[in-house]
Amino acid sequence: MATVTEPTTPPRARAAEPAGDQFVVMGGVGWDGYTTLLRLRGERRRPVMVYLDGDVALVSPAYIHELLAIRLSTFVLEVAVGLDRPCKVAGGTTFDREKDDAGAEADASFYFSNAERILGRRDLDLERDPPPDLVIEAVNTNPVARSVEVWRRFGVPEVWVVDRRQVRFLVLQPDGRYEEQQVSRAFPCLTAAETFAQVAGNLDVLDSEWTKGVRAWVAGPLAERARAGRPGLVKEAETETKRETGQP
């Protein structure tokens, strides 16, 4: 079994930048090894495991990773509630399927169109249950390609990837590939640019105050835009985002 670790960051660089995630890949583990690791970890949520084609990636997230993930997942729930969208939160549930030789645990996951189908469940099984409608992946220093490939194999309709620079909406296409789009499939009134502005525009305010601001924005401008459903929705959203963030 081969083990691959990411290069160590020099001490000086670590002091100048946010701490990196702890990340290691265990090669040649196989499906049985992966399920054994899950059993050994038990109910603990760390390290996060991503299994793909025989290899297991283990991730212990740093603070900035968690901050971005929690902000974005809170934002999604506030939008769902504010727009009166049925929603069931699946959090960091382990989703895996042997026939796909894949398994992963998102930073957050949500059911919308399939929310009613999982009501009453105490566990989720992709052999029986649908995959989440939306998955969130936060990126600090850990690669995200493995996780995205897992969600693609499971047929997750949409993945939001957030880092310190942007939010990307990856939307599943009829040919089974993800394509980056500016407008969300789950929330057609929402753009990636304004989502990032709301989520990461000011990471230094208290989360309680930030949540109040998001709640007011959703109940006001976003809800009004969603009700109107006018043509040119994306252009209006981008204009609004530029105005809020001071972009030209």
C-alpha positions in Angstrom: 0.0 0.0 0.0 1.5 3.3 -1.1 1.1 6.5 0.8 1.4 10.0 -0.8 1.5 13.2 1.1 1.5 16.8 -0.1 4.8 18.7 0.1 5.4 20.4 3.4 5.0 24.2 3.3 8.1 26.1 4.5 7.6 27.7 8.0 7.9 31.2 6.7 5.1 30.7 4.1 2.9 29.1 6.8 3.2 32.2 8.9 2.2 34.4 6.1 -0.8 32.4 4.9 -3.8 30.6 6.6 -2.8 27.1 7.8 -3.3 24.4 5.3 -5.5 21.3 5.6 -3.8 18.1 6.7 -4.0 15.9 3.6 -2.7 12.4 2.9 -3.5 9.8 0.2 -3.4 6.1 0.9 -2.9 4.2 -2.4 -4.1 0.7 -3.1 -6.5 0.4 -0.2 -9.4 -1.1 -2.2 -13.0 -1.2 -1.3 -12.6 -3.6 1.7 -9.8 -1.4 3.1 -12.0 1.7 2.7 -14.9 0.1 4.6 -12.5 -1.1 7.3 -11.2 2.5 7.8 -14.8 3.7 8.1 -15.5 1.2 10.8 -12.3 2.0 12.7 -13.2 5.7 12.6 -16.6 5.0 14.0 -18.8 8.0 14.7 -16.0 10.5 14.6 -16.2 13.0 11.8 -12.5 13.4 11.3 -10.6 12.7 9.2 -12.9 13.2 6.3 -12.5 10.3 3.8 -12.7 10.4 0.0 -12.5 7.0 -1.7 -11.9 6.7 -5.4 -10.7 3.7 -7.5 -8.9 2.0 -4.7 -7.3 5.1 -3.1 -8.4 6.8 0.1 -7.7 10.5 0.7 -7.8 11.6 4.4 -8.4 15.3 5.1 -8.3 17.1 8.5 -9.7 20.6 7.6 -8.0 23.8 8.8 -10.0 26.7 10.3 -10.4 28.6 7.1 -11.8 25.5 5.4 -14.4 25.1 8.1 -15.2 28.8 8.1 -16.0 28.8 4.4 -17.9 25.5 4.5 -20.1 26.6 7.5 -20.7 30.0 5.9 -21.8 28.6 2.6 -24.0 25.8 4.1 -25.7 28.3 6.4 -26.3 30.6 3.4 -27.9 27.7 1.4 -30.3 26.9 4.3 -31.2 30.6 4.7 -31.9 30.9 1.0 -34.1 27.7 1.1 -36.0 29.0 4.1 -36.4 32.5 2.8 -37.6 31.3 -0.6 -39.9 28.7 1.0 -38.1 25.9 -0.7 -38.6 22.4 0.8 -35.2 21.3 2.2 -33.7 18.4 4.1 -30.1 18.8 5.3 -27.8 15.7 5.0 -24.7 17.5 6.3 -21.5 15.4 6.0 -23.2 12.1 5.6 -20.9 9.3 4.1 -22.2 8.4 0.7 -20.6 5.4 -1.0 -21.4 2.8 -3.6 -19.3 -0.2 -4.4 -20.3 -0.5 -8.0 -19.0 3.0 -8.6 -15.8 2.2 -6.6 -16.3 5.6 -4.8 -17.3 7.2 -1.6 -17.1 10.7 -0.1 -18.3 13.0 2.7 -19.2 16.5 1.6 -18.7 19.6 3.7 -22.5 19.9 3.4 -25.2 18.3 1.4 -28.9 19.1 0.8 -32.0 17.5 -0.6 -34.6 19.8 -2.3 -36.6 18.1 -5.0 -36.0 14.8 -3.3 -36.5 16.0 0.3 -39.8 14.2 0.7 -38.3 10.9 -0.4 -35.9 10.7 2.5 -38.2 11.9 5.3 -38.3 9.3 8.1 -34.9 7.8 7.1 -32.4 7.2 9.8 -29.7 6.2 7.3 -29.1 6.9 3.7 -28.1 4.3 1.1 -27.5 5.1 -2.5 -28.6 1.6 -3.5 -32.1 2.7 -2.3 -32.1 6.5 -1.9 -31.4 9.3 -4.4 -28.2 11.3 -4.1 -28.3 14.8 -2.6 -29.5 17.6 -4.9 -26.7 19.9 -3.9 -23.3 19.2 -2.4 -20.8 21.8 -1.0 -17.1 21.4 -1.1 -14.8 23.9 0.6 -11.2 24.1 -0.7 -8.2 25.4 1.3 -5.1 23.4 0.4 -6.8 20.0 -0.3 -7.4 19.0 -3.9 -11.1 18.8 -4.8 -11.0 16.8 -8.0 -11.4 13.5 -6.3 -14.5 14.6 -4.5 -16.1 16.1 -7.6 -15.5 12.9 -9.5 -17.2 10.9 -6.8 -20.3 13.2 -6.9 -20.3 12.9 -10.7 -20.4 9.1 -10.5 -23.3 9.3 -8.0 -25.2 11.7 -10.3 -25.4 14.7 -7.9 -27.1 17.4 -9.9 -25.0 20.3 -8.5 -21.8 20.9 -6.6 -20.7 24.2 -5.2 -17.0 24.6 -4.7 -15.9 27.5 -2.5 -12.4 28.8 -1.8 -11.0 32.2 -0.7 -11.4 33.7 -4.2 -14.7 32.5 -5.6 -17.7 30.1 -5.5 -18.1 27.9 -8.5 -21.4 26.3 -9.5 -20.8 22.9 -11.2 -23.9 21.7 -12.8 -24.3 18.1 -14.1 -25.0 17.9 -17.9 -27.0 15.3 -19.8 -23.7 13.7 -21.0 -22.7 13.1 -17.3 -20.0 15.9 -17.1 -20.0 18.9 -14.8 -20.0 22.3 -16.4 -19.4 25.5 -14.5 -22.3 27.9 -14.8 -23.0 31.3 -13.4 -26.6 30.5 -12.3 -27.5 27.8 -9.8 -29.8 24.9 -10.9 -31.2 24.6 -7.4 -31.8 28.3 -7.1 -32.3 29.8 -10.6 -32.4 33.3 -9.1 -28.9 33.0 -7.6 -25.5 33.6 -9.2 -22.1 32.4 -8.2 -20.7 35.9 -8.0 -23.3 37.2 -5.6 -23.2 34.0 -3.5 -19.5 34.5 -3.0 -20.0 38.2 -2.1 -22.6 37.2 0.5 -20.6 34.4 2.0 -17.0 35.7 2.0 -17.5 39.4 1.6 -16.6 39.9 5.3 -15.2 36.9 7.1 -14.2 38.9 10.1 -17.7 39.8 11.4 -19.4 37.7 14.0 -21.4 34.8 12.4 -24.5 35.9 14.3 -24.3 39.4 12.7 -23.5 37.9 9.3 -26.5 35.6 9.4 -28.8 38.5 10.2 -27.5 40.3 7.1 -28.0 37.3 4.9 -31.5 36.8 6.2 -32.4 40.4 5.4 -30.9 40.1 1.9 -32.7 36.9 1.2 -36.1 38.2 2.4 -35.6 41.5 0.5 -33.8 41.7 -2.9 -33.5 37.9 -3.5 -37.1 37.1 -2.7 -38.3 40.0 -4.8 -36.2 38.9 -7.7 -37.3 35.2 -7.4 -41.0 36.3 -7.3 -40.6 38.4 -10.4 -38.9 35.8 -12.5 -38.1 38.4 -15.1 -36.0 37.8 -18.2 -32.5 39.1 -17.7 -32.4 37.8 -14.2 -28.7 36.9 -14.4 -27.7 40.4 -15.6 -29.7 42.0 -12.9 -28.1 39.8 -10.3 -24.6 40.5 -11.6 -25.3 44.3 -11.6 -26.5 44.1 -8.0 -23.4 42.1 -6.9 -21.1 44.6 -8.5 -22.9 47.5 -6.8 -22.7 45.7 -3.4 -19.0 44.8 -3.8 -17.9 48.1 -5.4 -16.8 46.5 -8.7 -16.8 48.7 -11.8 
